[in-house]
Amino acid sequence: MDKAISSKTVMLAVWDGFGARLLLRTGIFSTLKGAGLRLVILCPNPEEEYFLREFQDDRVLIERLEVEKCLQRFRDSPPQRFFKGLRTFTLSSEGDLSSVDALLRLRLIDHNTHPLHRGILRAIIPMLRKSKSLRKGLLGLESSLAQGNLHTSLFQKYRPDLLIATTLGTNPVDAYLLREAKQWGVKTAVVIQNWDQPDRQGYRGAEPDSVIAWGEAMKEELVKGHDLPNKAVFIGGIPHFDTYSSNGALPSYKDFCARFGLVTERRILLFGTNPPQSYPYNADIVDILAEAINQEVLSAPCQLLVRLHPKHFAGREGPLDSATLKALLDRYEQIRQKCPYVVYHSPQVLSTRLDLDLPKSDMLDLAAMIKYANVVITGFSTLNLESFICDVPVVNIAFDGYRKRRLGYERRGPMARYLYFGWIRRTLALQSCRVAYSRQELIKHVNHYLENPELDSKGRMSVVSRECGLQDGHAGERIGQYLLKVLEP
């Protein structure tokens, strides 16, 4: 063990379950821990037994991350909300503005937006997009007025050498922490958590020393859109996708089918549902696919594996209320009763405090589902990338189930709006997947892929090359090693 390294302390800020998956349940954590560092996990659930059992030991300490206090401070401060509102629609004009443009158009046509607010956005946003000095000035002013001081006792107690976060300060919790770390002279690094973060979440809210991107496309957006120095952005890959390169950890096809209640003789359609709070038409899609199976209009005998989004059962904004959830689950069951080839999978949510925390085994479960699927159906989620890595065809949903809408930007529904976002536009431009705008198109695209699984394979591989970085199963270890270098004087 390197004595110079073992004397150093690293804080890992984990404010939701996806951050725990990224930082704690991949090679990042095992690499940092293996180097002998003292690790301090900041999380909202430091007392939960399962979390202590999984992570705590002599060199890993767990402390409370004041998530609710951070969010409450943000909600109680009109100036901070104003700054955040401006950043939401701002990126450098050198970057891809399609996502923030889409969000701005939605805000401007929203009847709840005050006319004065509309006027401010129309006047200020174009100037911010054109001027780097204005963007940096806005961030500097916001940082000075909204400094983080909710974790002073922890910085005093541990004197960390590095703070690792999962957003660029677009989340208020990370913004406060990253700013407070700067006040203490602590190095900061951000391991980007979400595919859409550099595009859709607006301009950053902090000045991190190092940022770890997934692939070339993400690095380009971080440098051009967020004014980050090229040398500060490292391409590390996607650590929570390392399981897709670890075939030995997956069950055999026969064992997989037995575990999930599938039959080996039928092809598998995997439907990854979207959060029901934002897309309440998941059951319609299940019903449409079940009917196609029953009526034998698909190109081959199929079965449908439905992965229910964990937000059915939990979430910071609140799970579905009990009556709504019961009605939805009852409808899912009614569909299954009509079609015995429909199977549901509900991921296990571990925590009542750490939002949407899923066990490490869930990554292997999902990897097996995708690897053994013949076609994946989803709503523009990261399942696209996971499926592309496995060279599995994808059909994206861009219609609202059985509901009919008039055409028009603001009326096309929650899924169709993704078509205007930058990371989706890049994906579609490479002809990597199909988009279904109706029930008929959904069945047509599924049939095309069942008949020709190689269709769009070249596009899928092009997306992986641009978006995902090196796919060698060692992204977590590679990022961990990079963070160790960041610790060097």
MIGU-651456 format. One record per residue (C-alpha): x, y, z; residue in three letters. Coordinates in steps of 0.02 Angstrom, whole numbers, padded with zeros to 5 digits, always signed. Layout:
BEGIN
XYZALA/...
END
This chain:
BEGIN
+00000+00000+00000MET/+00066+00172-00050ASP/+00085+00270+00113LYS/+00062+00437+00023ALA/-00105+00378-00047ILE/-00163+00289+00111SER/-00148+00451+00207SER/-00274+00538+00094LYS/-00462+00554+00116THR/-00592+00553-00021VAL/-00774+00604+00001MET/-00905+00526-00113LEU/-01069+00622-00125ALA/-01214+00501-00153VAL/-01384+00585-00148TRP/-01484+00454-00244ASP/-01481+00271-00289GLY/-01412+00300-00463PHE/-01264+00389-00387GLY/-01239+00241-00269ALA/-01240+00124-00418ARG/-01112+00231-00510LEU/-00989+00271-00371LEU/-01010+00128-00247LEU/-01061-00027-00344ARG/-00934-00020-00485THR/-00747-00032-00505GLY/-00730+00151-00453ILE/-00761+00109-00270PHE/-00662-00053-00269SER/-00512+00033-00351THR/-00512+00179-00228LEU/-00537+00061-00081LYS/-00401-00055-00143GLY/-00279+00091-00146ALA/-00297+00108+00042GLY/-00381+00278+00043LEU/-00493+00332+00184ARG/-00664+00345+00102LEU/-00807+00448+00173VAL/-00976+00414+00095ILE/-01098+00558+00111LEU/-01277+00494+00093CYS/-01451+00534+00162PRO/-01467+00362+00244ASN/-01310+00334+00350PRO/-01409+00236+00480GLU/-01491+00107+00365GLU/-01430-00067+00408GLU/-01417-00136+00231TYR/-01308+00012+00179PHE/-01192-00003+00328LEU/-01177-00190+00302ARG/-01133-00169+00119GLU/-01006-00028+00130PHE/-00942+00016+00304GLN/-00775-00048+00369ASP/-00618+00020+00453ASP/-00571+00127+00302ARG/-00747+00170+00242VAL/-00847+00291+00348LEU/-01026+00343+00317ILE/-01094+00516+00360GLU/-01256+00607+00330ARG/-01279+00708+00172LEU/-01404+00845+00213GLU/-01509+00823+00056VAL/-01670+00893+00126GLU/-01585+01044+00204LYS/-01499+01081+00039CYS/-01660+01069-00059LEU/-01755+01171+00069GLN/-01624+01308+00065ARG/-01638+01311-00124PHE/-01829+01318-00119ARG/-01827+01459+00008ASP/-01712+01569-00095SER/-01792+01662-00242PRO/-01621+01724-00304PRO/-01552+01546-00311GLN/-01706+01484-00402ARG/-01687+01630-00523PHE/-01505+01588-00560PHE/-01547+01404-00580LYS/-01690+01451-00697GLY/-01572+01548-00809LEU/-01442+01408-00811ARG/-01576+01280-00857THR/-01597+01360-01029PHE/-01415+01409-01054THR/-01269+01325-01140LEU/-01134+01401-01247SER/-01189+01430-01426SER/-01033+01331-01472GLU/-01120+01175-01407GLY/-01281+01085-01455ASP/-01426+01198-01406LEU/-01566+01083-01463SER/-01608+01017-01288SER/-01610+01186-01200VAL/-01703+01261-01348ASP/-01838+01128-01330ALA/-01853+01162-01144LEU/-01860+01350-01172LEU/-01998+01333-01302ARG/-02099+01228-01180LEU/-02077+01358-01043ARG/-02126+01501-01157LEU/-02288+01416-01212ILE/-02331+01362-01035ASP/-02484+01460-00979HIS/-02418+01458-00800ASN/-02264+01558-00849THR/-02286+01740-00797HIS/-02272+01864-00943PRO/-02130+01955-00852LEU/-02036+01791-00836HIS/-02059+01759-01022ARG/-01989+01930-01060GLY/-01837+01902-00949ILE/-01800+01734-01029LEU/-01816+01804-01205ARG/-01699+01949-01163ALA/-01564+01864-01059ILE/-01546+01686-01124ILE/-01482+01735-01299PRO/-01350+01847-01219MET/-01293+01711-01100LEU/-01278+01585-01241ARG/-01168+01703-01343LYS/-01053+01767-01206SER/-00933+01657-01108LYS/-00891+01802-00992SER/-01075+01825-00950LEU/-01096+01639-00914ARG/-00942+01635-00803LYS/-00998+01797-00719GLY/-01170+01726-00684LEU/-01095+01568-00610LEU/-00972+01667-00505GLY/-01110+01780-00438LEU/-01222+01633-00398GLU/-01081+01539-00312SER/-01037+01689-00203SER/-01218+01719-00153LEU/-01262+01535-00129ALA/-01110+01459-00046GLN/-01127+01290+00035GLY/-01101+01283+00222ASN/-01216+01141+00273LEU/-01074+01015+00293HIS/-00943+01123+00379THR/-00923+01001+00523SER/-00882+00859+00403LEU/-00751+00960+00308PHE/-00674+01009+00475GLN/-00679+00831+00540LYS/-00606+00740+00390TYR/-00507+00873+00295ARG/-00536+00781+00130PRO/-00414+00788-00014ASP/-00546+00756-00147LEU/-00735+00769-00163LEU/-00819+00663-00296ILE/-00994+00710-00356ALA/-01107+00646-00494THR/-01174+00808-00571THR/-01097+00972-00627LEU/-01194+01063-00491GLY/-01353+01056-00593THR/-01426+00973-00438ASN/-01431+01095-00288PRO/-01357+00964-00171VAL/-01201+00942-00278ASP/-01193+01129-00312ALA/-01180+01169-00127TYR/-01055+01030-00094LEU/-00941+01073-00240LEU/-00941+01257-00191ARG/-00905+01216-00009GLU/-00762+01102-00059ALA/-00686+01247-00157LYS/-00698+01357-00003GLN/-00596+01227+00093TRP/-00467+01209-00045GLY/-00523+01031-00082VAL/-00501+00960-00257LYS/-00664+00914-00344THR/-00708+00785-00476ALA/-00873+00746-00560VAL/-00912+00574-00631VAL/-01058+00611-00747ILE/-01207+00506-00695GLN/-01336+00529-00834ASN/-01329+00524-01022TRP/-01433+00683-01038ASP/-01343+00786-00907GLN/-01228+00891-01020PRO/-01371+00927-01143ASP/-01536+00933-01052ARG/-01496+00997-00878GLN/-01426+01165-00931GLY/-01266+01254-00885TYR/-01162+01189-00741ARG/-01179+01259-00565GLY/-01000+01236-00505ALA/-00816+01240-00558GLU/-00753+01060-00541PRO/-00568+01026-00563ASP/-00596+00865-00661SER/-00744+00791-00753VAL/-00761+00611-00813ILE/-00863+00593-00972ALA/-00935+00434-01046TRP/-00877+00454-01226GLY/-00819+00576-01360GLU/-00991+00652-01388ALA/-01012+00692-01203MET/-00837+00766-01190LYS/-00871+00877-01340GLU/-01028+00945-01259GLU/-00941+00973-01092LEU/-00801+01070-01174VAL/-00905+01168-01298LYS/-01069+01188-01205GLY/-01004+01208-01026HIS/-00841+01302-01055ASP/-00736+01167-00973LEU/-00551+01156-01019PRO/-00513+01010-01134ASN/-00379+00945-01016LYS/-00502+00941-00870ALA/-00617+00814-00956VAL/-00568+00631-00955PHE/-00659+00498-01058ILE/-00680+00348-00944GLY/-00825+00249-01015GLY/-00981+00198-00920ILE/-00937+00101-00762PRO/-01111+00035-00725HIS/-01112-00041-00900PHE/-00958-00147-00865ASP/-01076-00294-00832THR/-01115-00301-01019TYR/-00937-00357-01051SER/-00940-00488-00912SER/-01027-00635-00992ASN/-00961-00753-00860GLY/-01065-00667-00727ALA/-01229-00694-00821LEU/-01339-00848-00808PRO/-01362-00964-00956SER/-01511-00931-01069TYR/-01600-01083-00998LYS/-01571-01028-00818ASP/-01621-00850-00859PHE/-01786-00907-00933CYS/-01820-01021-00785ALA/-01787-00881-00661ARG/-01898-00752-00744PHE/-02039-00870-00793GLY/-02003-00867-00980LEU/-02008-01010-01105VAL/-01854-01051-01208THR/-01952-01083-01368GLU/-02017-00906-01390ARG/-01922-00748-01433ARG/-01913-00613-01301ILE/-01978-00436-01317LEU/-01914-00328-01173LEU/-02016-00174-01131PHE/-01927-00054-01014GLY/-02066+00055-00946THR/-02044+00240-00913ASN/-02084+00325-00747PRO/-02275+00317-00734PRO/-02280+00493-00662GLN/-02217+00564-00827SER/-02283+00430-00946TYR/-02448+00358-00884PRO/-02472+00251-01040TYR/-02355+00106-01002ASN/-02500-00014-00979ALA/-02568+00033-01151ASP/-02403-00018-01230ILE/-02406-00183-01135VAL/-02584-00212-01194ASP/-02541-00173-01376ILE/-02395-00296-01374LEU/-02494-00430-01281ALA/-02633-00416-01409GLU/-02507-00435-01550ALA/-02441-00594-01467ILE/-02616-00663-01443ASN/-02669-00625-01621GLN/-02507-00697-01690GLU/-02471-00544-01797VAL/-02287-00544-01750LEU/-02159-00623-01865SER/-02116-00757-01738ALA/-02192-00829-01578PRO/-02146-00705-01441CYS/-02161-00671-01256GLN/-02157-00503-01171LEU/-02045-00465-01021LEU/-02098-00301-00940VAL/-01975-00215-00825ARG/-02074-00098-00714LEU/-01983+00065-00681HIS/-01936+00081-00496PRO/-02031+00245-00490LYS/-02189+00142-00488HIS/-02148+00106-00307PHE/-02033+00244-00244ALA/-01956+00412-00287GLY/-01908+00580-00215ARG/-02060+00663-00291GLU/-02162+00524-00212GLY/-02218+00353-00277PRO/-02386+00332-00356LEU/-02521+00351-00226ASP/-02588+00184-00164SER/-02752+00193-00259ALA/-02669+00239-00424THR/-02534+00107-00403LEU/-02663-00026-00361LYS/-02767+00018-00513ALA/-02614+00012-00625LEU/-02551-00154-00554LEU/-02727-00225-00572ASP/-02727-00175-00755ARG/-02557-00254-00781TYR/-02625-00414-00704GLU/-02782-00409-00813GLN/-02670-00401-00967ILE/-02569-00548-00904ARG/-02729-00647-00877GLN/-02774-00617-01060LYS/-02600-00661-01121CYS/-02501-00793-01025PRO/-02343-00742-01118TYR/-02330-00577-01022VAL/-02207-00577-00876VAL/-02171-00433-00758TYR/-02012-00391-00665HIS/-02014-00268-00519SER/-01841-00210-00464PRO/-01809-00212-00277GLN/-01799-00038-00199VAL/-01687-00052-00046LEU/-01705+00113+00044SER/-01836+00229+00113THR/-01708+00371+00119ARG/-01587+00348-00026LEU/-01696+00382-00176ASP/-01717+00232-00293LEU/-01572+00131-00224ASP/-01567-00041-00306LEU/-01455-00188-00260PRO/-01297-00222-00359LYS/-01376-00383-00422SER/-01503-00278-00518ASP/-01365-00227-00641MET/-01337-00410-00682LEU/-01523-00442-00695ASP/-01545-00301-00819LEU/-01390-00353-00917ALA/-01460-00528-00937ALA/-01631-00461-00991MET/-01552-00355-01127ILE/-01426-00485-01187LYS/-01562-00617-01207TYR/-01693-00500-01282ALA/-01728-00506-01467ASN/-01802-00331-01471VAL/-01803-00196-01337VAL/-01947-00071-01328ILE/-01923+00087-01226THR/-01957+00274-01221GLY/-01790+00354-01268PHE/-01708+00296-01107SER/-01528+00242-01077THR/-01588+00067-01120LEU/-01546+00122-01297ASN/-01360+00125-01257LEU/-01365-00034-01154GLU/-01453-00125-01296SER/-01335-00055-01428PHE/-01185-00118-01329ILE/-01263-00291-01341CYS/-01310-00261-01524ASP/-01495-00285-01483VAL/-01622-00189-01591PRO/-01723-00051-01508VAL/-01893+00025-01545VAL/-01928+00190-01457ASN/-02106+00239-01413ILE/-02161+00413-01471ALA/-02348+00401-01445PHE/-02465+00400-01296ASP/-02537+00225-01301GLY/-02720+00227-01348TYR/-02735+00415-01322ARG/-02752+00520-01478LYS/-02668+00690-01490ARG/-02673+00827-01618ARG/-02510+00860-01707LEU/-02403+01005-01651GLY/-02248+01027-01546TYR/-02337+01055-01381GLU/-02470+00921-01410ARG/-02368+00770-01463ARG/-02351+00702-01288GLY/-02210+00669-01165PRO/-02117+00539-01268MET/-02119+00632-01433ALA/-02035+00781-01350ARG/-01876+00679-01332TYR/-01856+00694-01520LEU/-01800+00874-01494TYR/-01663+00833-01368PHE/-01481+00831-01422GLY/-01425+00660-01365TRP/-01577+00579-01446ILE/-01552+00676-01608ARG/-01372+00614-01616ARG/-01432+00436-01590THR/-01567+00443-01722LEU/-01452+00530-01847ALA/-01343+00374-01850LEU/-01491+00263-01899GLN/-01468+00155-01746SER/-01649+00119-01697CYS/-01830+00144-01749ARG/-01961+00263-01680VAL/-02144+00212-01670ALA/-02271+00352-01685TYR/-02422+00237-01677SER/-02477+00062-01628ARG/-02463+00006-01808GLN/-02284+00069-01823GLU/-02236-00015-01659LEU/-02288-00186-01725ILE/-02210-00150-01896LYS/-02041-00105-01822HIS/-02041-00252-01702VAL/-02077-00368-01848ASN/-01938-00293-01954HIS/-01813-00326-01814TYR/-01878-00502-01782LEU/-01857-00541-01966GLU/-01687-00458-01981ASN/-01594-00438-01814PRO/-01443-00363-01905GLU/-01547-00216-01965LEU/-01469-00051-01902ASP/-01324-00145-01822SER/-01197-00029-01903LYS/-01288+00121-01830GLY/-01294+00042-01658ARG/-01107+00015-01659MET/-01078+00194-01718SER/-01178+00261-01570VAL/-01081+00151-01449VAL/-00918+00216-01520SER/-00970+00399-01501ARG/-01069+00394-01340GLU/-01002+00254-01231CYS/-00813+00260-01233GLY/-00708+00103-01225LEU/-00814-00052-01193GLN/-00691-00170-01112ASP/-00777-00205-00946GLY/-00648-00099-00852HIS/-00723+00075-00855ALA/-00743+00079-00665GLY/-00563+00028-00636GLU/-00502+00152-00767ARG/-00597+00296-00687ILE/-00537+00243-00515GLY/-00356+00249-00575GLN/-00384+00420-00652TYR/-00455+00485-00487LEU/-00300+00421-00397LEU/-00196+00527-00516LYS/-00307+00677-00478VAL/-00254+00655-00296LEU/-00071+00674-00340GLU/+00008+00843-00298PRO/
END
